[in-house]
Structure formats: C-alpha cells, structure tokens
Amino acid sequence: MATAVAQGDALPPYKDASAPVEARVRDLLARMTLREKAAQMAQIERTVASARALAELGAGSVLNGGGSAPGDRSPACWTGMIDGMQRLALSSRLGVPILYGTDAVHGHNNVYGATVFPHNVGLGTWRRRSIGSMDPELLRKIGEATALEVRATGIHWTFAPCVAVTEVCRDPRWGRCYESYSEDPEMVRSLTTSATGLQGQPPADHPHGYPFLASVREKVLACAKHFVGDGGTDSGINEGNTICSYNDLENIHMAPYLDCIAQGVATVMASHSQWNGERLHSCRYLLTDVLKGKLGFKGFVISDWEGIDKLCAPRVAQGSDYWYCIKQSFNAGMDMIMIPYRFEEFLEDLVFLVEAGEIPMSRIDDAVERILRVKFISGVFEHPFSDPSLLDIVGCKEHQLLAHEAVRKSMNQKEPFLPLATNVKRILVTGTHADDIGLQCGGWTIGWNGESGKITPGTSILEAIKESVGVQTEVVYEACATEATIATGQFSYAVVVVGEVPYAETVGDRTDLSIPFNGSDLITHVASTIPTLVIVVSGRSLDIETQVLETIDALVAAWLPGTEGMGIADCLFGHHDFVGTLPVTWHRSVDQLPLNAGDANYDPLFPVGYGLKMFEK
Ligand code: GLC
C-alpha cells in the first residue's frame, strides 16, 4: 500500500536552493529557538568541536587557532576532520552546517605542502614603472590560488585579507607589520583585490555591501580585518590604543574597508585594539552606526580570538564577568564571537541575557540573519563537504610559479652589484636564513608563530642558488662562516642571508631591531675580504649600521618570501629584474621611531618608494 506523502515531507523553504536567499533566511530564522540562534553566534576551536557542541547544541562555526591542526597537517587530514564536523552539524535538529574558518593569510599556510606566498609587506613593494601605480593583478591571482587550496581542504572561509593600514609600520616595533601591505592608505586600498581573488568579482549591479561569492567550488568567504585602526596604535603596541580623530580614522584606517565592502566582502573581524581608549569589541558607534549603517555592510562581524574577554577583567570572587562581556559586545553590534573554549558558558549567559531583556531579541535576530545570509551565499548548505577532485591543487606547480613571480616582485635592492655571475669557480653562502624554509616563511606558517627548519616542502635560498649557478661553480655553505673559511676560501663572491626569527602578533613586538644572531658581525667579517651581497629576511626594517652598509656590495630586502626561494634566485642571477620599491620607511636608527614619510625630520636609511633595478640605469 503506497504511503501517503505527508505534507511534512515537503522540502522546507530554507533547504530549497532555488529559493531567494532572504526567503531562506527568514524561513530558517522563524524555525529556530533562542538557544539555537545563540549557538549560531558562537565560533569554537576545533579541539572542542564535539558531537555535543555540533549535533546537540548546534554551534555555528569552528576555527583552528594559529598552529592548531589535525594529524599530520596533510590536506587529507584537514578534509577528514572538517567533513566529520559537517556530518555532526547536519545531524542537528535543523541541520544547519558549520562555517569553518582558518587563517590562510599568505597561502593555505596551516596545511603541509600548501603553497606559501610572501607575506603582505613583501607584496606591497611591487609596483609598475612609476611609484604609486600599483598593479593589484598579482594580489588577485594569489587570492584565487589561495581560495582553491583552502576549498581543497573543505574550508569555506579565511580570515584574510588583513587591511591594516600600518601607520606604525613606519614604526616597525609592531609585531604585525608584515601582515599589512604598506603605511600608505592608497596602496593598501589598491591591494584589496586579494579579497576579489578570494571571493570573486561581483557584477556591477551587485547590491552594495551585500556578501558575494562567485563560485562555491573555487572561492572562499573573505574576512577584512581588523576593524578598525589596528595598525595605528600608539608606539606600535599590538592590541594597543589608536589615538586619532574620527576623520583620520576614516581617511587612513577605514579607507580599505570601503573597497572590501564594495567588493562584497562577506565578513569583517573586529580589532583587539582601542580607539581613543574605547575597545572596538564594544564600540557601538563604529561597529553598528559606521560599519553597518554608514558603510552599509550586510555580512557579519566576528570578534577576534577571545576578543570579548578583554572587555572586563575576571571578577575573582564571582568567577568572570563573561556575561557582561557578551552583553557589551553584542549590544555594540558584534554578530559572532570567536570564543573559542567557553561555548556552553557563553550559551547559558547569552540565553539568560536575552530572557532578562539585557540584549533585545531584535539584536539576536539581526546577528543570526547576517550569519545565515553568509552561510546560504557560501553554498555550504548545498555543498557542506570537501571536493576530493581539488586535493591535487594544494601546492601545485602552477601555484608555485605564481609564488616565484610574487617573490621576484617583492624584493628591493640597494645598488648595482647584481646580477651575480653564474660561471665562477667558487662562492660562499652563509647566514642563519640561507637554508631554512621556516625562517623564510615567517609567522602564521604551520605554527602560529612559525618555526625554523623544513616545516613544509619548498626551496630554500641556498637550494635556489645551487640550482641557478653553473655546474663548474662550487657553492660552499656554512650557516656561520668561520674566519678560516673566509680567509682561505678564495671566493668570487659571498651571499650572506640574515634576518628575524618568525613571530606573530604581540610575540613580535620589539624595541630592539638589530639583526638577530649577531648578523651584523657575520656580514662585517665576510664583507671585509669578499665581495658580498646581503639578503635580509624580515617582516620589517631592521638596523643596518653605516659601517656595515659601507663594506657590502649589495643589499636585498627579501621580506618574508615564503616557500619559493627560486623567486629570489630569479632576480639575483638576472633572469628577472628587481621591480620592488619599499612600501615602508627603512629606518636609520630605532631612536628615530616612529618615522613617517612627510615628517619634518624625515631622515631614513631608505625612504618609502626606494628601490633600484639592475638593467635600467
Ligand atoms: C588572532 C588574530 C587574528 C586571527 C584570529 C584567529 O588573535 O588577531 O588575526 O584571525 O586570532 O586565529
């Protein structure tokens, strides 16, 4: 006997992919309980994404903190983890899939074998013939390649681009200088095409501020961060206080967000920093009146890591003031909280606050509408799982060659000693950063703060030099060349590669900007008897003493080039010219800092825009 198809078997509108997004949002929202809505507003860390959290309580999003990764960090481990989480989420009462977010900030840098591109500060150096005529095409291509590698691991969302206009990158004591493109707002604005690469280019008639994604298979949701003024804190203190007028905040730090919002950026991350003493995470004026009102942003705002915890010190006697942090942040306009470990406490506190009338239901509905809108647009309802056909894209040759191009174009050189000869008898390569993939990638690579060593496949600078010289050339390598080697080696020239250890965020705040590991001494010893090229691998300008500068024959700022060292060799040996010019001031002494282009006493070692070519006299 045929079973009557009950009315209840009809597909609910929110599960109908052909229905308009806003109709799907309204239908699903109407079906949700307060507790289910509250759960959608939480982002938890992958290590606590349990069956209870995802299937029973319905957490809306999961992330991996910097360095947190499954198994051997291979693409297959990532897809296995995330597909498993989606299966749990889809088994919840309403079957709302999670959005998984990760910091793919210079390629898919958490994944072993992924292509790791130069960090943003290196990408900000490239411009066409004349200063200021930026060509952001390269950034868009890097965004596209990153999106493909992120999708290949089953992830729909990256916390990039960082569009901090680093006012303090002219004050390189800030540990996040390398995450921004430049101190010049116009340059940063022109490079927000990385968001277009990640999400795709919206059509001309796309509604302003509405989230956009061109392709579920090949694009990922972007996240413009950290809103707003993170790069302008006093004395370069990470998560510090940006003291400036609203006009300066809007004209300098907010400018890149206008472009990202116009390009349909799906999410914005609030900054840990303060504006004139008010924490961004509870600043209603900037999060709601400006970002959502004046700028018309219709995606959702996510907090930074434990960002609301900083809104109040824990009250020792009564435990924490977490309920107060939640109330202040959501009433200011936050939509999702990057918790990451306090999910059930968060859930209880939020439900209590709404039932007590401390947070209006309209605010909860606005936040959940925004989150659901982005989820429907991301395609995660129709395509919650990874696509195995994409796995081979991770670290593919095409992306490596793109990274070569980016590395080539990210370097600046001081004077014409280059190109290096390839047909000489013997050369010396030395320095801590000559043969270390981890050091040349910098922070946010495999580990949160990065790490030295062969942390992921790639080509070190030494390996690239060996591949580039002629067969008759002997390459002698010593991490720290000895006096004996220097004196007796009879080298045609030496390449000394020095720089910083990797770091991220506050860990990178420094007041001493000397070259670590006595790099200056090594340079002086080598250059005193051998024609010497120095390559500096760093996320900011470092101290280069005058006497060092006078003894060497050429200087290249390689910034943090990533896995593809061949891109450096391409320029060193003349296969491609240097086209990079400094995106930031290179200070003469830390005593000068902060040192900004336009200052009355502007006397840097190298000014913004400095850079020489080999073949163009
Ligand atoms: C960090 C960073 C932010 C990152 C987030 C998640 O604290 O400030 O840039 O996206 O946490 O890792």
Boltz pocket constraint, residues with backbone or C-beta under 6 A from the ligand:
constraints:
  - pocket:
      binder: B
      contacts: [[A, 64], [A, 65], [A, 66], [A, 103], [A, 159], [A, 225], [A, 304], [A, 305], [A, 505]]
      max_distance: 6.0
